[in-house]
Amino acid sequence: MFQEERLRSILAHLKISKRISIEEICELFDVSRDTARRDLVKLEEDKSIIRTRGGAILPSPKHEIKDYVNRLSMVSEEKRQIGKKAASIIQPGDYIILDTSTTVQACAEQMEDVKCTVITNSINLADILIKNSQAHIQLLGGELHKEHRYLYGSSVIEKLSYYHVDKAFVGCAGVSLNGVTVAHEEDGKVMQKMIQQAEQVILLADHTKIGITGYYRCAELKEIDLLITDREPNEEFQDLLDSHGVEIFITSHNEEGEILND
């Protein structure tokens, strides 16, 4: 077997087993330890593996967080359905917090002209809600993150501490056993305070966020009251939510619980 074929086979093995030892390479391909090491060196040079003592593992997948404008262009129909359901939860007289995620923006875009007070640190959301004749908007002031178009910092967190709201709608980079995570620490610290100030915390996350752990944890699962997502998670994840008291609403189901066509 040529080296190129062996390398492909090693990667195929790793995708299934997640790790491989030099001994396994020797046994699987009937090669010497020196040959096995050279194979791993080549794969490491190609950034296909991470070498470990005595073998190799696959690198963790990286989830690139695009800037806000690019993320807006990627807002899917699934996110719009999640946003529509979230908007339907808002009641007249509610005091609510909306964070900076594009899924939460989908909620703002579909809000009816309901008399409510909206607190947000997102420039885009404030601009959208200007068109809502009944919404009173409280834009939190702070340092501007130009790329992602939100305000953050100690002044935002301090101002949030004075508010107590009925509902907080938040997005995430991932939700998993490790909790709710986001890509940026400064955003996560603001979200932590938003969650603390709300009677009900509603997490909006499409299926691509389920089981993913991002960079900065802004909440434990037990701090979330309701997860709105577009596809039914696996049984293991549903059990995880149950154990932390998190309710779930799946937008691919209709009111009778039937699965809608994609």
C-alpha positions as CSV (number, residue, x, y, z in Angstrom):
1,M,0.0,0.0,0.0
2,F,1.3,3.4,-1.0
3,Q,1.7,6.1,1.7
4,E,-1.1,8.2,0.2
5,E,-3.6,5.3,0.5
6,R,-2.4,4.6,4.0
7,L,-3.0,8.3,5.1
8,R,-6.5,8.2,3.7
9,S,-7.2,5.0,5.6
10,I,-5.7,6.4,8.9
11,L,-8.0,9.4,8.6
12,A,-11.0,7.2,7.9
13,H,-10.1,5.2,11.1
14,L,-9.8,8.4,13.1
15,K,-13.3,9.6,12.0
16,I,-14.8,6.5,13.5
17,S,-12.5,5.9,16.5
18,K,-11.4,9.5,17.2
19,R,-7.9,8.3,18.0
20,I,-5.2,5.9,16.7
21,S,-1.9,4.6,18.2
22,I,1.3,3.8,16.4
23,E,0.8,0.2,17.4
24,E,-2.6,0.2,15.7
25,I,-1.1,1.7,12.5
26,C,1.5,-1.1,12.5
27,E,-1.0,-3.8,12.9
28,L,-3.6,-2.4,10.5
29,F,-1.2,-1.7,7.6
30,D,1.7,-4.2,8.4
31,V,4.3,-1.4,8.6
32,S,7.2,-0.6,10.9
33,R,7.0,1.9,13.8
34,D,9.2,4.3,11.8
35,T,6.8,4.2,8.8
36,A,3.9,4.7,11.2
37,R,5.6,7.8,12.7
38,R,6.4,9.2,9.2
39,D,2.7,8.8,8.3
40,L,1.7,10.8,11.4
41,V,4.3,13.5,10.7
42,K,2.9,13.9,7.2
43,L,-0.7,14.1,8.4
44,E,0.4,16.7,11.1
45,E,2.1,18.8,8.4
46,D,-1.2,18.8,6.5
47,K,-3.0,19.9,9.7
48,S,-5.2,16.8,9.4
49,I,-4.3,15.4,12.9
50,I,-2.9,16.4,16.3
51,R,0.0,14.1,17.3
52,T,-0.1,12.7,20.8
53,R,2.3,10.6,22.8
54,G,2.2,7.3,21.0
55,G,-0.4,8.2,18.4
56,A,-2.8,10.9,17.1
57,I,-6.3,12.4,17.5
58,L,-8.4,14.5,15.2
59,P,-8.4,18.3,15.7
60,S,-11.6,19.7,17.1
61,P,-13.8,21.3,14.4
62,K,-13.7,25.1,14.4
63,H,-16.9,27.0,14.0
64,E,-16.1,30.3,12.4
65,I,-18.2,33.2,13.7
66,K,-18.7,35.6,10.8
67,D,-19.3,39.3,11.2
68,Y,-22.9,40.5,11.8
69,V,-23.6,41.5,8.2
70,N,-22.4,38.2,6.9
71,R,-24.4,36.3,9.5
72,L,-27.5,38.2,8.5
73,S,-27.1,37.0,4.9
74,M,-27.1,33.5,6.3
75,V,-30.3,33.7,8.3
76,S,-32.2,30.6,7.3
77,E,-35.9,29.8,7.1
78,E,-35.3,27.7,10.2
79,K,-34.1,30.7,12.1
80,R,-37.1,32.7,10.9
81,Q,-39.5,30.0,12.2
82,I,-37.7,30.1,15.5
83,G,-38.0,33.9,15.6
84,K,-41.7,33.7,14.7
85,K,-42.4,31.4,17.6
86,A,-40.4,33.6,20.0
87,A,-42.3,36.7,18.8
88,S,-45.6,35.0,19.5
89,I,-44.7,34.6,23.2
90,I,-44.4,38.4,23.8
91,Q,-47.5,39.7,25.5
92,P,-48.9,43.2,25.8
93,G,-47.2,45.0,28.7
94,D,-44.2,42.8,28.7
95,Y,-40.8,44.0,29.6
96,I,-38.3,42.1,27.6
97,I,-34.6,41.8,26.8
98,L,-33.3,41.0,23.3
99,D,-29.7,40.1,22.8
100,T,-27.5,40.6,19.7
101,S,-27.9,37.2,17.9
102,T,-29.3,37.0,14.3
103,T,-31.9,34.5,15.5
104,V,-33.2,37.0,18.1
105,Q,-33.2,39.6,15.3
106,A,-35.6,37.2,13.4
107,C,-37.8,37.5,16.5
108,A,-37.7,41.3,16.5
109,E,-38.5,41.4,12.7
110,Q,-41.7,39.4,13.3
111,M,-43.0,41.1,16.5
112,E,-46.5,42.5,16.2
113,D,-47.2,46.0,17.2
114,V,-47.6,44.9,20.8
115,K,-47.2,47.5,23.6
116,C,-44.0,46.4,25.4
117,T,-40.7,47.7,26.5
118,V,-37.6,46.3,24.8
119,I,-34.1,46.5,26.3
120,T,-31.2,45.7,23.9
121,N,-27.6,46.3,23.3
122,S,-27.9,45.7,19.5
123,I,-27.8,48.6,17.1
124,N,-29.5,46.6,14.4
125,L,-32.4,45.5,16.7
126,A,-33.0,49.0,17.8
127,D,-33.2,50.1,14.2
128,I,-35.6,47.4,13.3
129,L,-37.9,48.1,16.3
130,I,-38.1,51.8,15.4
131,K,-40.8,50.7,12.9
132,N,-42.8,49.1,15.7
133,S,-45.2,51.8,16.8
134,Q,-46.0,50.2,20.2
135,A,-42.5,49.1,21.3
136,H,-40.7,51.4,23.8
137,I,-36.9,50.9,23.1
138,Q,-34.2,51.2,25.7
139,L,-30.8,51.0,24.0
140,L,-28.0,50.2,26.4
141,G,-25.0,52.5,26.0
142,G,-21.4,51.3,26.1
143,E,-18.4,50.5,23.9
144,L,-19.3,49.7,20.3
145,H,-18.1,46.4,18.8
146,K,-17.9,47.6,15.2
147,E,-17.7,44.2,13.5
148,H,-20.7,42.7,15.3
149,R,-22.6,45.9,15.9
150,Y,-23.4,45.6,19.6
151,L,-22.6,47.6,22.7
152,Y,-20.7,46.1,25.6
153,G,-18.6,46.8,28.7
154,S,-19.1,47.7,32.4
155,S,-21.6,50.5,31.7
156,V,-23.9,48.1,29.8
157,I,-23.7,45.5,32.6
158,E,-24.2,48.2,35.3
159,K,-27.3,49.6,33.5
160,L,-28.8,46.1,33.2
161,S,-28.6,45.6,36.9
162,Y,-31.3,48.3,37.4
163,Y,-33.8,46.4,35.2
164,H,-36.1,43.5,36.0
165,V,-37.9,42.0,33.0
166,D,-40.4,39.4,32.2
167,K,-38.5,37.6,29.5
168,A,-35.0,37.5,28.0
169,F,-34.5,36.2,24.5
170,V,-31.0,35.1,23.8
171,G,-29.1,33.2,21.1
172,C,-25.8,31.3,21.3
173,A,-22.9,29.8,19.5
174,G,-23.7,26.4,21.1
175,V,-25.7,24.6,23.7
176,S,-24.4,21.4,25.2
177,L,-23.7,19.6,28.5
178,N,-21.2,22.5,29.1
179,G,-24.0,25.0,29.1
180,V,-24.8,27.9,26.8
181,T,-21.8,29.3,25.1
182,V,-20.9,32.3,22.8
183,A,-17.9,33.3,20.7
184,H,-16.9,36.4,22.5
185,E,-16.2,37.0,26.2
186,E,-17.5,40.6,26.2
187,D,-20.8,39.5,24.6
188,G,-21.0,36.6,27.0
189,K,-20.6,38.8,30.1
190,V,-23.5,41.0,29.0
191,M,-25.6,38.0,28.3
192,Q,-24.9,36.6,31.8
193,K,-26.4,39.8,33.2
194,M,-29.4,39.8,30.9
195,I,-30.2,36.2,32.0
196,Q,-29.9,37.2,35.7
197,Q,-32.4,40.0,35.3
198,A,-35.2,38.0,33.7
199,E,-38.1,36.0,35.1
200,Q,-38.1,33.7,32.1
201,V,-35.0,33.0,29.9
202,I,-35.8,31.8,26.3
203,L,-32.9,30.4,24.3
204,L,-33.3,30.5,20.5
205,A,-31.0,28.0,18.8
206,D,-31.3,26.2,15.5
207,H,-30.2,22.6,15.2
208,T,-26.6,23.4,14.2
209,K,-26.0,24.8,17.7
210,I,-27.2,21.7,19.5
211,G,-24.3,19.7,21.1
212,I,-21.8,22.4,20.3
213,T,-19.6,24.1,22.9
214,G,-18.3,27.6,22.0
215,Y,-15.6,29.7,23.5
216,Y,-17.2,31.4,26.5
217,R,-19.9,30.0,28.8
218,C,-22.6,32.6,29.6
219,A,-25.1,30.3,31.3
220,E,-25.6,26.9,32.8
221,L,-28.5,24.8,31.4
222,K,-30.4,25.2,34.6
223,E,-30.7,28.9,34.0
224,I,-32.6,28.4,30.7
225,D,-36.4,28.0,31.0
226,L,-37.3,27.3,27.3
227,L,-35.3,26.3,24.2
228,I,-36.9,27.0,20.9
229,T,-35.3,25.1,18.0
230,D,-36.1,23.8,14.6
231,R,-35.5,20.1,14.8
232,E,-36.0,17.5,17.4
233,P,-32.7,16.8,19.3
234,N,-31.6,13.2,20.0
235,E,-33.0,11.4,23.0
236,E,-29.8,11.9,25.0
237,F,-29.9,15.7,24.6
238,Q,-33.6,15.8,25.4
239,D,-32.9,13.8,28.6
240,L,-30.2,16.4,29.4
241,L,-32.7,19.2,29.1
242,D,-35.2,17.4,31.2
243,S,-32.7,16.9,34.0
244,H,-32.0,20.6,34.1
245,G,-35.7,21.6,33.9
246,V,-35.5,23.1,30.4
247,E,-38.7,23.0,28.3
248,I,-38.4,22.6,24.5
249,F,-40.4,23.8,21.6
250,I,-39.7,22.4,18.1
251,T,-40.9,24.6,15.3
252,S,-40.9,21.7,12.8
253,H,-44.0,20.4,14.7
254,N,-47.4,21.9,14.2
255,E,-49.8,22.6,17.1
256,E,-51.0,19.0,17.1
257,G,-47.5,17.7,17.4
258,E,-47.2,16.4,13.8
259,I,-43.9,16.9,12.0
260,L,-44.2,19.4,9.2
261,N,-42.6,18.8,5.8
262,D,-39.3,20.5,5.2
